[in-house]
């Protein structure tokens, strides 16, 4: 007997009853929404604020997670190059380039990089899962040979978000006191299409 997943509202809630794929992608999406809310609606000062001796900023995390979305889904899972938006990068000189260079990016650009990367990742994951599911081998080749499963790489992305959403909790509270696990029910990210500017 097949049952439809019990959906929930607001959109960041994972299904209350669903398949493994629905729960895994639902958990990832909940972290995406929570992170975006924690980092959202800020200007350059808020995105650049630091805590203590740490060099982490919300802006750096926004850019880093945009990179991780594309690297996981395009490179590791699909075997494609990084999207062209990353062509002008500084990774040859600084392996943390996305974290350190974010201070030079306008907030609108950082949010657009992130939102666009998440949209690409959702499309890629939907296509890959429809064509072979979580058990299929990803394109990434391991040092000793073989390939991780798509499932493993999606779980790695969940882990990446779990760590950095915790960082975002602390940074955002220091910026303006925003706390909580979930956005308000009517919250949605504001995005600007920077490709249409100027």
Backbone as CSV, one residue per row, in Angstrom:
resi,resn,N_x,N_y,N_z,CA_x,CA_y,CA_z,C_x,C_y,C_z
1,UNK,0.849,-1.185,0.000,0.000,0.000,0.000,0.889,1.240,0.000
2,UNK,0.634,2.160,-0.924,1.393,3.393,-1.020,0.599,4.517,-0.392
3,UNK,1.264,5.286,0.424,0.593,6.438,1.028,1.302,7.700,0.604
4,UNK,0.562,8.753,0.444,1.118,10.063,0.125,1.796,10.609,1.372
5,UNK,2.936,11.304,1.204,3.558,11.901,2.385,2.637,12.944,2.996
6,UNK,2.628,12.996,4.312,1.863,14.021,5.006,2.698,15.290,4.953
7,UNK,2.206,16.283,4.227,2.972,17.518,4.088,2.684,18.443,5.255
8,UNK,3.565,19.387,5.409,3.431,20.331,6.507,3.539,21.741,5.963
9,UNK,3.141,22.683,6.766,3.261,24.085,6.433,3.866,24.727,7.662
10,UNK,4.805,25.571,7.575,5.373,26.294,6.452,6.307,25.437,5.590
11,UNK,6.841,26.026,4.505,7.554,25.230,3.508,8.862,24.614,3.982
12,UNK,9.426,25.075,5.095,10.689,24.503,5.555,10.511,23.274,6.436
13,UNK,9.273,22.932,6.758,9.054,21.748,7.575,9.182,20.490,6.719
14,UNK,10.032,19.531,7.129,10.082,18.264,6.400,8.742,17.535,6.537
15,UNK,8.462,16.581,5.666,7.198,15.854,5.789,7.130,15.113,7.122
16,UNK,5.935,14.973,7.640,5.747,14.215,8.869,5.752,12.718,8.589
17,UNK,5.422,12.352,7.366,5.430,10.958,6.951,5.775,10.929,5.475
18,UNK,6.886,10.289,5.120,7.302,10.262,3.722,8.368,9.226,3.491
19,UNK,8.928,9.230,2.311,9.974,8.284,1.945,11.320,8.756,2.494
20,UNK,12.323,7.891,2.360,13.668,8.278,2.777,14.133,9.511,2.015
21,UNK,13.912,9.532,0.710,14.329,10.674,-0.106,13.630,11.941,0.363
22,UNK,12.326,11.861,0.595,11.572,13.042,1.034,12.059,13.549,2.391
23,UNK,12.383,12.619,3.288,12.874,13.044,4.600,14.278,13.630,4.514
24,UNK,15.163,13.003,3.725,16.524,13.504,3.609,16.546,14.882,2.957
25,UNK,15.859,15.020,1.832,15.821,16.325,1.168,15.039,17.343,1.987
26,UNK,14.041,16.883,2.717,13.294,17.780,3.605,14.163,18.314,4.735
27,UNK,15.004,17.446,5.311,15.911,17.887,6.368,16.926,18.884,5.815
28,UNK,17.444,18.613,4.612,18.379,19.546,3.981,17.705,20.884,3.711
29,UNK,16.500,20.847,3.188,15.793,22.104,2.913,15.493,22.880,4.193
30,UNK,15.152,22.172,5.261,14.906,22.886,6.521,16.166,23.629,6.956
31,UNK,17.323,22.988,6.840,18.583,23.657,7.185,18.850,24.834,6.250
32,UNK,18.554,24.665,4.963,18.740,25.782,4.024,17.890,26.976,4.424
33,UNK,16.629,26.725,4.681,15.721,27.810,5.063,16.185,28.474,6.359
34,UNK,16.545,27.658,7.356,16.972,28.213,8.640,18.235,29.045,8.471
35,UNK,19.206,28.510,7.721,20.431,29.272,7.491,20.123,30.580,6.770
36,UNK,19.298,30.510,5.734,18.993,31.721,4.947,18.308,32.772,5.801
37,UNK,17.444,32.336,6.715,16.776,33.274,7.619,17.782,33.885,8.596
38,UNK,18.663,33.049,9.143,19.669,33.555,10.082,20.583,34.582,9.409
39,UNK,20.894,34.365,8.133,21.821,35.264,7.429,21.104,36.355,6.646
40,UNK,19.786,36.309,6.592,19.038,37.170,5.690,18.785,38.578,6.189
41,UNK,18.399,39.426,5.230,17.903,40.771,5.519,18.940,41.678,6.182
42,UNK,20.205,41.498,5.828,21.264,42.301,6.432,22.006,43.110,5.389
43,UNK,22.587,44.221,5.828,23.477,44.998,4.987,24.910,44.542,5.187
44,UNK,25.829,45.272,4.600,27.239,44.899,4.640,27.788,44.822,6.067
45,UNK,27.374,45.736,6.923,27.893,45.721,8.295,27.477,44.451,9.035
46,UNK,26.220,44.096,8.940,25.745,42.886,9.601,26.372,41.626,9.033
47,UNK,26.510,41.565,7.711,27.114,40.389,7.078,28.605,40.291,7.386
48,UNK,29.232,41.393,7.757,30.663,41.394,8.031,31.042,41.325,9.494
49,UNK,30.053,41.286,10.388,30.367,41.276,11.822,31.026,39.965,12.235
50,UNK,31.991,40.070,13.136,32.716,38.909,13.658,32.485,38.788,15.159
51,UNK,32.820,37.616,15.675,32.737,37.377,17.116,34.117,37.037,17.644
52,UNK,34.568,37.739,18.650,35.849,37.443,19.277,36.980,37.403,18.268
53,UNK,37.837,36.397,18.391,38.979,36.255,17.503,38.675,35.506,16.220
54,UNK,37.425,35.087,16.019,37.062,34.326,14.822,37.012,35.226,13.591
55,UNK,37.378,34.674,12.454,37.277,35.420,11.192,35.974,35.117,10.461
56,UNK,35.152,34.213,10.997,33.888,33.878,10.339,32.931,35.063,10.354
57,UNK,32.234,35.236,9.234,31.167,36.232,9.129,29.970,35.577,8.472
58,UNK,28.813,36.170,8.647,27.634,35.648,7.960,27.801,35.745,6.446
59,UNK,28.379,36.842,5.961,28.612,36.974,4.525,29.529,35.881,4.003
60,UNK,30.594,35.585,4.756,31.490,34.508,4.361,30.790,33.166,4.333
61,UNK,29.928,32.917,5.313,29.182,31.654,5.341,28.187,31.558,4.191
62,UNK,27.545,32.676,3.846,26.612,32.676,2.711,27.351,32.263,1.438
63,UNK,28.501,32.860,1.199,29.265,32.547,-0.010,29.827,31.125,0.046
64,UNK,30.300,30.704,1.214,30.846,29.358,1.382,29.796,28.295,1.100
65,UNK,28.596,28.471,1.647,27.558,27.462,1.422,27.059,27.483,-0.019
66,UNK,27.102,28.635,-0.672,26.787,28.666,-2.110,27.800,27.816,-2.877
67,UNK,29.071,27.960,-2.535,30.115,27.150,-3.169,29.874,25.670,-2.887
68,UNK,29.566,25.336,-1.638,29.372,23.933,-1.278,28.187,23.307,-2.009
69,UNK,27.110,24.076,-2.188,25.957,23.568,-2.952,26.392,23.181,-4.368
70,UNK,27.108,24.098,-5.037,27.537,23.826,-6.410,28.594,22.729,-6.475
71,UNK,29.535,22.739,-5.543,30.597,21.735,-5.573,30.032,20.335,-5.341
72,UNK,29.105,20.214,-4.400,28.505,18.915,-4.108,27.709,18.397,-5.300
73,UNK,26.828,19.220,-5.836,25.899,18.711,-6.850,26.485,18.711,-8.253
74,UNK,27.220,19.744,-8.616,27.784,19.791,-9.969,29.012,18.897,-10.073
75,UNK,29.990,19.110,-9.213,31.275,18.424,-9.337,31.205,17.004,-8.780
76,UNK,30.880,16.864,-7.498,30.938,15.547,-6.863,29.861,14.582,-7.374
77,UNK,28.625,15.049,-7.438,27.546,14.151,-7.833,27.488,13.969,-9.347
78,UNK,27.561,15.069,-10.096,27.327,15.008,-11.542,28.588,14.903,-12.388
79,UNK,29.746,15.269,-11.843,30.970,15.236,-12.630,31.108,16.393,-13.598
80,UNK,30.379,17.462,-13.361,30.430,18.657,-14.209,31.401,19.665,-13.594
81,UNK,31.822,20.666,-14.357,32.645,21.721,-13.758,31.788,22.619,-12.870
82,UNK,32.458,23.408,-12.052,31.743,24.405,-11.260,31.033,25.357,-12.216
83,UNK,29.854,25.837,-11.860,29.162,26.818,-12.702,30.038,28.041,-12.967
84,UNK,29.803,28.681,-14.077,30.659,29.788,-14.526,30.679,30.966,-13.562
85,UNK,29.709,31.067,-12.686,29.694,32.163,-11.721,30.942,32.131,-10.831
86,UNK,31.587,30.971,-10.729,32.782,30.819,-9.899,34.077,30.908,-10.710
87,UNK,33.997,31.232,-11.979,35.204,31.266,-12.818,36.243,32.266,-12.314
88,UNK,35.799,33.396,-11.836,36.720,34.441,-11.375,36.931,34.282,-9.875
89,UNK,37.702,33.253,-9.491,37.894,32.961,-8.071,39.360,33.083,-7.693
90,UNK,39.614,33.010,-6.404,40.979,33.128,-5.915,41.465,31.900,-5.174
91,UNK,40.921,30.725,-5.483,41.290,29.509,-4.743,42.745,29.100,-4.937
92,UNK,43.376,29.488,-6.037,44.785,29.128,-6.224,45.678,29.766,-5.159
93,UNK,45.313,30.948,-4.703,46.109,31.660,-3.702,45.558,31.552,-2.284
94,UNK,44.277,31.188,-2.153,43.630,31.168,-0.838,42.550,30.100,-0.852
95,UNK,42.803,28.979,-0.156,41.819,27.886,-0.174,40.514,28.262,0.526
96,UNK,40.535,29.324,1.323,39.318,29.836,1.962,38.809,31.086,1.255
97,UNK,39.101,31.200,-0.027,38.784,32.403,-0.795,37.346,32.863,-0.626
98,UNK,36.391,31.934,-0.682,34.989,32.362,-0.598,34.674,32.978,0.762
99,UNK,35.332,32.492,1.811,35.116,33.049,3.145,35.767,34.420,3.299
100,UNK,36.960,34.570,2.747,37.684,35.822,2.936,37.279,36.906,1.944
101,UNK,36.835,36.516,0.756,36.500,37.512,-0.266,35.095,38.077,-0.115
102,UNK,34.268,37.457,0.699,32.873,37.897,0.827,32.757,39.335,1.303
103,UNK,33.744,39.801,2.058,33.699,41.188,2.559,33.688,42.193,1.421
104,UNK,34.185,41.819,0.254,34.200,42.719,-0.892,32.970,42.624,-1.768
105,UNK,32.037,41.749,-1.416,30.816,41.565,-2.208,29.645,42.317,-1.591
106,UNK,28.843,42.940,-2.436,27.626,43.593,-1.955,26.661,42.541,-1.411
107,UNK,25.872,42.892,-0.391,24.909,41.931,0.148,24.021,41.311,-0.928
108,UNK,23.554,42.130,-1.885,22.685,41.614,-2.932,23.381,40.516,-3.735
109,UNK,24.661,40.694,-3.995,25.417,39.685,-4.733,25.552,38.396,-3.923
110,UNK,25.869,38.522,-2.633,26.007,37.331,-1.795,24.705,36.535,-1.738
111,UNK,23.597,37.242,-1.516,22.317,36.538,-1.447,21.966,35.891,-2.792
112,UNK,22.249,36.580,-3.888,21.963,36.020,-5.209,22.831,34.798,-5.487
113,UNK,24.116,34.854,-5.115,24.988,33.688,-5.291,24.419,32.483,-4.559
114,UNK,23.995,32.698,-3.329,23.455,31.611,-2.517,22.128,31.099,-3.075
115,UNK,21.184,31.991,-3.305,19.862,31.568,-3.771,19.943,30.843,-5.110
116,UNK,20.789,31.333,-6.004,20.943,30.688,-7.308,21.604,29.319,-7.178
117,UNK,22.594,29.195,-6.290,23.257,27.905,-6.082,22.286,26.879,-5.506
118,UNK,21.452,27.297,-4.559,20.458,26.384,-3.986,19.463,25.948,-5.060
119,UNK,19.022,26.875,-5.901,18.084,26.524,-6.975,18.717,25.507,-7.934
120,UNK,19.984,25.730,-8.306,20.669,24.767,-9.182,20.794,23.413,-8.503
121,UNK,21.138,23.416,-7.224,21.316,22.159,-6.495,20.006,21.382,-6.400
122,UNK,18.907,22.072,-6.129,17.610,21.387,-6.057,17.268,20.748,-7.400
123,UNK,17.502,21.475,-8.494,17.215,20.924,-9.825,18.092,19.717,-10.114
124,UNK,19.376,19.821,-9.808,20.293,18.706,-10.062,19.916,17.497,-9.233
125,UNK,19.640,17.686,-7.963,19.285,16.557,-7.103,17.996,15.894,-7.564
126,UNK,17.013,16.678,-7.959,15.754,16.101,-8.449,16.015,15.253,-9.685
127,UNK,16.824,15.763,-10.587,17.131,15.029,-11.816,17.924,13.743,-11.523
128,UNK,18.923,13.852,-10.678,19.767,12.694,-10.362,18.972,11.627,-9.630
129,UNK,18.178,12.028,-8.665,17.396,11.057,-7.899,16.343,10.402,-8.783
130,UNK,15.738,11.170,-9.678,14.752,10.589,-10.599,15.388,9.576,-11.547
131,UNK,16.670,9.761,-11.838,17.323,8.874,-12.806,18.032,7.686,-12.172
132,UNK,18.080,7.603,-10.850,18.774,6.457,-10.269,18.720,6.356,-8.759
133,UNK,18.143,7.329,-8.107,17.987,7.260,-6.663,19.250,7.548,-5.883
134,UNK,19.143,7.423,-4.577,20.237,7.732,-3.675,21.351,6.695,-3.699
135,UNK,21.037,5.467,-4.099,22.030,4.395,-4.066,23.037,4.455,-5.203
136,UNK,22.745,5.182,-6.248,23.653,5.203,-7.389,24.984,5.845,-7.035
137,UNK,26.009,5.462,-7.771,27.340,6.011,-7.554,27.400,7.441,-8.078
138,UNK,28.031,8.303,-7.288,28.276,9.671,-7.726,29.487,9.689,-8.650
139,UNK,29.659,10.776,-9.360,30.784,10.901,-10.291,32.124,10.985,-9.571
140,UNK,32.148,11.535,-8.372,33.388,11.715,-7.612,34.107,10.382,-7.432
141,UNK,35.399,10.383,-7.723,36.204,9.176,-7.539,37.018,9.302,-6.265
142,UNK,36.983,8.265,-5.449,37.727,8.254,-4.192,39.200,7.955,-4.448
143,UNK,40.068,8.362,-3.537,41.505,8.151,-3.705,41.860,6.688,-3.921
144,UNK,41.249,5.811,-3.178,41.544,4.385,-3.293,40.749,3.686,-4.377
145,UNK,40.023,4.447,-5.159,39.157,3.876,-6.191,37.722,3.782,-5.706
146,UNK,36.825,3.666,-6.620,35.412,3.589,-6.287,34.782,4.967,-6.177
147,UNK,33.495,4.961,-5.932,32.713,6.189,-5.887,31.765,6.148,-4.700
148,UNK,31.597,7.281,-4.008,30.583,7.313,-2.956,29.192,7.319,-3.586
149,UNK,28.218,6.942,-2.787,26.842,7.011,-3.273,26.355,8.454,-3.230
150,UNK,25.315,8.725,-3.998,24.666,10.041,-3.935,24.168,10.282,-2.511
151,UNK,23.646,9.241,-1.864,23.157,9.378,-0.480,24.242,9.947,0.427
152,UNK,25.447,9.379,0.336,26.543,9.832,1.204,26.827,11.319,0.986
153,UNK,26.840,11.768,-0.263,27.164,13.167,-0.539,26.056,14.115,-0.089
154,UNK,24.811,13.662,-0.172,23.717,14.505,0.343,23.825,14.609,1.862
155,UNK,24.148,13.498,2.523,24.355,13.554,3.969,25.531,14.465,4.331
156,UNK,26.592,14.443,3.515,27.715,15.357,3.759,27.265,16.817,3.702
157,UNK,26.369,17.128,2.757,25.870,18.501,2.662,25.010,18.857,3.871
158,UNK,24.215,17.898,4.355,23.439,18.120,5.583,24.389,18.425,6.747
159,UNK,25.480,17.663,6.845,26.456,17.899,7.912,27.076,19.293,7.788
160,UNK,27.416,19.676,6.568,27.996,21.005,6.330,27.042,22.097,6.815
161,UNK,25.762,21.948,6.494,24.771,22.927,6.935,24.585,22.917,8.441
162,UNK,24.592,21.732,9.039,24.413,21.660,10.485,25.479,22.450,11.222
163,UNK,26.725,22.289,10.786,27.839,23.001,11.416,27.703,24.509,11.223
164,UNK,27.445,24.926,9.993,27.457,26.362,9.707,26.176,27.071,10.125
165,UNK,25.073,26.349,10.243,23.866,26.976,10.770,24.051,27.281,12.250
166,UNK,24.795,26.439,12.956,25.143,26.745,14.346,26.006,27.987,14.447
167,UNK,26.980,28.114,13.544,27.784,29.344,13.517,26.884,30.554,13.257
168,UNK,25.976,30.401,12.304,25.086,31.513,11.946,24.199,31.923,13.123
169,UNK,23.782,30.958,13.949,22.988,31.282,15.146,23.717,32.293,16.016
170,UNK,24.982,32.003,16.291,25.757,32.881,17.174,26.038,34.234,16.536
171,UNK,26.419,34.213,15.266,26.735,35.472,14.586,25.509,36.370,14.485
172,UNK,24.360,35.794,14.127,23.165,36.622,13.966,22.693,37.195,15.291
173,UNK,22.771,36.416,16.336,22.367,36.948,17.643,23.233,38.139,18.016
174,UNK,24.520,38.075,17.682,25.421,39.193,17.988,25.117,40.423,17.140
175,UNK,24.592,40.222,15.929,24.292,41.353,15.048,23.095,42.141,15.560
176,UNK,21.963,41.453,15.773,20.747,42.191,16.132,19.819,41.457,17.085
177,UNK,20.315,40.370,17.685,19.496,39.654,18.655,18.551,38.635,18.067
178,UNK,18.571,38.428,16.747,17.660,37.449,16.145,18.022,36.055,16.657
179,UNK,17.028,35.390,17.265,17.210,34.038,17.783,16.011,33.191,17.373
180,UNK,16.121,31.901,17.574,15.023,30.982,17.295,15.438,29.900,16.322
181,UNK,14.656,28.845,16.301,14.944,27.712,15.424,14.404,27.912,14.021
182,UNK,13.251,28.507,13.908,12.583,28.626,12.612,12.230,30.073,12.313
183,UNK,12.178,30.396,11.020,11.700,31.738,10.651,10.234,31.908,11.044
184,UNK,9.767,33.157,11.145,8.325,33.369,11.284,7.605,32.737,10.088
185,UNK,6.390,32.298,10.292,5.660,31.569,9.255,5.536,32.277,7.926
186,UNK,5.515,33.608,7.941,5.355,34.352,6.695,6.678,34.838,6.116
187,UNK,7.832,34.462,6.732,9.121,34.933,6.243,9.496,34.250,4.934
188,UNK,9.979,35.044,4.003,10.525,34.520,2.745,11.761,35.342,2.417
189,UNK,12.788,34.736,1.812,13.984,35.507,1.473,13.692,36.537,0.393
190,UNK,14.326,37.688,0.541,14.228,38.722,-0.493,15.446,38.580,-1.380
191,UNK,15.233,38.460,-2.675,16.344,38.320,-3.597,16.262,39.400,-4.661
192,UNK,17.425,39.746,-5.176,17.533,40.728,-6.266,18.297,40.056,-7.382
193,UNK,17.801,40.125,-8.596,18.495,39.556,-9.749,19.581,40.523,-10.170
194,UNK,20.822,40.262,-9.737,21.909,41.197,-10.019,22.332,41.142,-11.475
195,UNK,21.942,40.106,-12.212,22.298,40.050,-13.630,21.539,41.097,-14.430
196,UNK,20.451,41.642,-13.863,19.650,42.653,-14.567,19.965,44.055,-14.094
197,UNK,20.955,44.198,-13.211,21.316,45.525,-12.723,22.243,46.227,-13.716
198,UNK,22.205,47.549,-13.671,23.151,48.377,-14.403,22.976,48.365,-15.866
